[in-house]
Amino acid sequence: MEKVPITKAGFEKIKKDLDTIKNVSIPENVRDIEVARAHGDISENAEYSAAKERQSFLYGKMQELEHQLAVSNIINLKGLNTEKAVFGCYVSLEDIDSGEKIKFQLLGPYESDINQNKISVTSPIGKALIGKQIGSEISVKTPGGTRNFEVINISAEE
């Protein structure tokens, strides 16, 4: 089983989400199923069907989070070397063609969130950035075509 890199904060978030599912969401769902059963005939009971469907979703999500915790490898970000782009660092890029500047944090797939400019080291841009230094140029194939970037800064903090 291949280990997936994650920060301590990301690992703790998954643990918290799992705890919420186990100790809040599933017990609430069990109560919902009991209430729906009390209404009588379950064969035509929409509340019962919805509660059972939610139960299936919650148990699937619980298994997914347990798997994520099992395969996670916590990476300590203290003393992060910023000579090269590595897991956990912030990388500022300039689009060579448009001049647009953007800053990403390189994280694992369980923490990536493009809306927060957190990208996975397994994404096309993440793979292209790993090991690069300031001044390096990268080309990345995107759905909109190939984009060319220059690494303009690497830092340990936002």
Secondary structure, DSSP 4 states (H G I P E B T S, - for coil): ---EEE-HHHHHHHHHHHHHIIIIIHHHHHHHHHHHHHTS-GGG-HHHHHHHHHHHHHHHHHHHHHHHHHHEEE---TT---SS--TT-EEEEEETTT--EEEEEEE-TTT-BGGGTEEETTSHHHHHHTT--TT-EEEEEETTEEEEEEEEEEES--
